[in-house]
Amino acid sequence: VNYRKLTDESSDPLATLQLVLTSQNVLSISKLSNRLPLPGGGRSTVSPSAVHAVWLQKLFWKGDPQLLKRPPQSDQDYLHAYDTCAKYLDRLVPADAIHFLDGITFSPDAAKNLSVQARLVMIKRASKALRQLAEKSRKKASDNSGEQEGTDPTGMTFNEALAHLQQSQAHLDTLSHAFILSLKDSQQEQQQHYSQLYDLSRSERSKICELAVTMATDGHPLEQIKELLRVAVGPLNLSVKTVFQEAVQRVVAALSGDQNALTNYPQPLRVLEGVVTSVHNNVQSGYVVHSYLFKNQKQSSMFLVLDSYLLSTCGEM
């Protein structure tokens, strides 16, 4: 163990510990974890729960000399690995349990190595396990009235953790939707990349919004963006109008000199042309974007230039 890294407040002690954690030493190390400072310079220290969470990640993916003698290779292996890890979920607070479960169901490694069905099975099994732990927590809280029921130090309750898993399960169910499958099975790498981003998004609003804006700035039809927003689950509160507002704002920021606004698009005017083409192909949606753009920013000379450009390209819309 690199002891300097363990006590250096600029580095993550959990990353250092994970390298040496095994089923034989995790419990004893976790009992000493509160002596290790977390990055950031505050008074926060590593928790026993966090130590177990990073060990379970390692156990699931790489195995353990005692518990899993070889790394999983197939769906059945991964399900067995999950069942092994699940025996230790009671050592995790809800937030760390979710961090662990997201890592084995919504990480690039999970999407690459596990089938959607295997990921669904693990989410369902985890939901059952957390419901049982929540019930135990409630019983313990009733016996110790001074304790707050089912809440860990980060503020996440078991009910919130279960809601998170419910969202995960609902999102995985959408991966069989025809639109998502069409992206996944496309011959175009860009479309395949969209499907990968959607897969890992869990239908979280920020990630779906980013994906939709990317599709808009790439010049994809409004109908595809509408379909993406229809397929995603949860209270997104997103519309095509919202997406195009963000896309246009980024284009304008890039044209105004903000180098971080469109980092993957060296020619903002080309992006604008793609957006205009998409708008042109959908008159009603085009009017929404156009009216937003010029109602709110008419005083800007940059937007006056864009007004002229859009009008010349799209006509009356």
Solvent accessible surface area in square Angstrom, and as a share of the most:
residue,aa,sasa,rsa
1,V,83,0.48
2,N,75,0.39
3,Y,160,0.61
4,R,198,0.72
5,K,104,0.44
6,L,13,0.07
7,T,85,0.49
8,D,60,0.31
9,E,77,0.35
10,S,96,0.62
11,S,30,0.19
12,D,65,0.34
13,P,0,0.00
14,L,27,0.13
15,A,60,0.46
16,T,13,0.08
17,L,7,0.03
18,Q,54,0.24
19,L,137,0.68
20,V,49,0.28
21,L,2,0.01
22,T,37,0.22
23,S,26,0.17
24,Q,136,0.60
25,N,43,0.22
26,V,2,0.01
27,L,84,0.42
28,S,63,0.41
29,I,37,0.19
30,S,2,0.02
31,K,137,0.58
32,L,95,0.47
33,S,0,0.00
34,N,96,0.49
35,R,182,0.67
36,L,22,0.11
37,P,25,0.16
38,L,56,0.28
39,P,63,0.39
40,G,75,0.72
41,G,50,0.48
42,G,48,0.46
43,R,239,0.87
44,S,67,0.43
45,T,58,0.34
46,V,2,0.01
47,S,46,0.29
48,P,68,0.43
49,S,9,0.06
50,A,16,0.13
51,V,0,0.00
52,H,5,0.02
53,A,3,0.02
54,V,22,0.12
55,W,3,0.01
56,L,0,0.00
57,Q,26,0.12
58,K,42,0.18
59,L,1,0.01
60,F,0,0.00
61,W,48,0.17
62,K,136,0.57
63,G,10,0.10
64,D,8,0.04
65,P,92,0.58
66,Q,107,0.47
67,L,63,0.32
68,L,15,0.07
69,K,168,0.71
70,R,144,0.53
71,P,60,0.38
72,P,9,0.06
73,Q,130,0.58
74,S,54,0.35
75,D,52,0.27
76,Q,134,0.60
77,D,35,0.18
78,Y,14,0.05
79,L,21,0.10
80,H,106,0.47
81,A,0,0.00
82,Y,3,0.01
83,D,57,0.29
84,T,11,0.06
85,C,0,0.00
86,A,28,0.21
87,K,151,0.64
88,Y,41,0.15
89,L,2,0.01
90,D,94,0.49
91,R,91,0.33
92,L,10,0.05
93,V,41,0.23
94,P,6,0.04
95,A,24,0.19
96,D,26,0.14
97,A,1,0.01
98,I,10,0.05
99,H,116,0.52
100,F,0,0.00
101,L,1,0.00
102,D,33,0.17
103,G,16,0.15
104,I,0,0.00
105,T,0,0.00
106,F,19,0.08
107,S,23,0.15
108,P,95,0.60
109,D,74,0.38
110,A,0,0.00
111,A,38,0.30
112,K,169,0.71
113,N,63,0.32
114,L,9,0.05
115,S,46,0.30
116,V,49,0.28
117,Q,112,0.50
118,A,3,0.03
119,R,2,0.01
120,L,18,0.09
121,V,35,0.20
122,M,1,0.00
123,I,0,0.00
124,K,101,0.43
125,R,93,0.34
126,A,0,0.00
127,S,12,0.08
128,K,121,0.51
129,A,21,0.17
130,L,1,0.00
131,R,129,0.47
132,Q,99,0.44
133,L,27,0.13
134,A,3,0.03
135,E,74,0.33
136,K,136,0.57
137,S,23,0.15
138,R,95,0.35
139,K,126,0.53
140,K,119,0.51
141,A,14,0.10
142,S,88,0.56
143,D,116,0.60
144,N,64,0.33
145,S,107,0.69
146,G,83,0.80
147,E,88,0.39
148,Q,141,0.63
149,E,89,0.40
150,G,12,0.12
151,T,41,0.24
152,D,9,0.05
153,P,131,0.83
154,T,100,0.58
155,G,42,0.40
156,M,47,0.21
157,T,38,0.22
158,F,26,0.11
159,N,101,0.52
160,E,88,0.40
161,A,0,0.00
162,L,32,0.16
163,A,56,0.43
164,H,37,0.17
165,L,0,0.00
166,Q,132,0.59
167,Q,42,0.19
168,S,0,0.00
169,Q,54,0.24
170,A,36,0.28
171,H,0,0.00
172,L,2,0.01
173,D,77,0.40
174,T,18,0.11
175,L,17,0.08
176,S,82,0.53
177,H,71,0.32
178,A,77,0.60
179,F,24,0.10
180,I,5,0.03
181,L,72,0.36
182,S,62,0.40
183,L,4,0.02
184,K,121,0.51
185,D,98,0.51
186,S,22,0.14
187,Q,169,0.75
188,Q,105,0.47
189,E,144,0.65
190,Q,77,0.34
191,Q,18,0.08
192,Q,61,0.27
193,H,93,0.41
194,Y,1,0.00
195,S,8,0.05
196,Q,105,0.47
197,L,70,0.35
198,Y,0,0.00
199,D,20,0.10
200,L,43,0.21
201,S,2,0.01
202,R,14,0.05
203,S,2,0.01
204,E,55,0.25
205,R,104,0.38
206,S,80,0.52
207,K,95,0.40
208,I,0,0.00
209,C,20,0.12
210,E,80,0.36
211,L,5,0.03
212,A,0,0.00
213,V,0,0.00
214,T,35,0.20
215,M,0,0.00
216,A,0,0.00
217,T,7,0.04
218,D,44,0.23
219,G,27,0.26
220,H,20,0.09
221,P,67,0.42
222,L,3,0.02
223,E,92,0.41
224,Q,50,0.22
225,I,0,0.00
226,K,57,0.24
227,E,40,0.18
228,L,0,0.00
229,L,26,0.13
230,R,147,0.54
231,V,11,0.06
232,A,11,0.08
233,V,35,0.20
234,G,42,0.41
235,P,133,0.84
236,L,15,0.07
237,N,137,0.70
238,L,26,0.13
239,S,51,0.33
240,V,17,0.10
241,K,92,0.39
242,T,44,0.25
243,V,0,0.00
244,F,0,0.00
245,Q,37,0.16
246,E,52,0.23
247,A,0,0.00
248,V,4,0.02
249,Q,82,0.36
250,R,57,0.21
251,V,0,0.00
252,V,15,0.08
253,A,32,0.25
254,A,19,0.15
255,L,48,0.24
256,S,74,0.48
257,G,56,0.54
258,D,66,0.34
259,Q,163,0.72
260,N,124,0.64
261,A,20,0.15
262,L,15,0.07
263,T,99,0.58
264,N,126,0.65
265,Y,49,0.19
266,P,127,0.80
267,Q,97,0.43
268,P,28,0.18
269,L,103,0.51
270,R,159,0.58
271,V,8,0.05
272,L,2,0.01
273,E,85,0.38
274,G,19,0.18
275,V,3,0.01
276,V,0,0.00
277,T,70,0.41
278,S,3,0.02
279,V,3,0.02
280,H,96,0.43
281,N,110,0.56
282,N,35,0.18
283,V,89,0.51
284,Q,148,0.66
285,S,13,0.09
286,G,0,0.00
287,Y,129,0.49
288,V,47,0.27
289,V,4,0.03
290,H,31,0.14
291,S,36,0.23
292,Y,33,0.13
293,L,1,0.01
294,F,8,0.03
295,K,163,0.69
296,N,67,0.35
297,Q,61,0.27
298,K,103,0.44
299,Q,144,0.64
300,S,32,0.21
301,S,84,0.54
302,M,57,0.26
303,F,13,0.06
304,L,88,0.44
305,V,97,0.56
306,L,3,0.02
307,D,17,0.09
308,S,71,0.46
309,Y,71,0.27
310,L,9,0.05
311,L,82,0.41
312,S,95,0.61
313,T,62,0.36
314,C,10,0.06
315,G,36,0.34
316,E,169,0.76
317,M,37,0.17
